[in-house]
Amino acid sequence: MPLALVKPGEINSIKHIGGRDTIRKRLETLGFVVGGVVTVVSAINGNVIVSIKDSRIAISREMANKIMV
């Protein structure tokens, strides 16, 4: 299921990251790697705030749809 559909407070493991190489590399530098644990903090107007590796990161709904958990 895409990260964009996860309810706030749920803890999930990243299974797959889709998209072009540039998008995947950008997400990797932010800490989104396969096997990583990610928690959705909140979702506002389609944008998602997640907690990953002790950091909070805001990503667009488009990016969140490329991350499968």
Secondary structure as UniProt FT lines:
FT   HELIX           3..5
FT   TURN            8..9
FT   STRAND          11..13
FT   STRAND          16..17
FT   HELIX           21..30
FT   TURN            34..35
FT   STRAND          37..44
FT   TURN            45..46
FT   STRAND          47..52
FT   TURN            53..54
FT   STRAND          55..59
FT   HELIX           61..64
FT   TURN            65..66
FT   STRAND          67..68
//
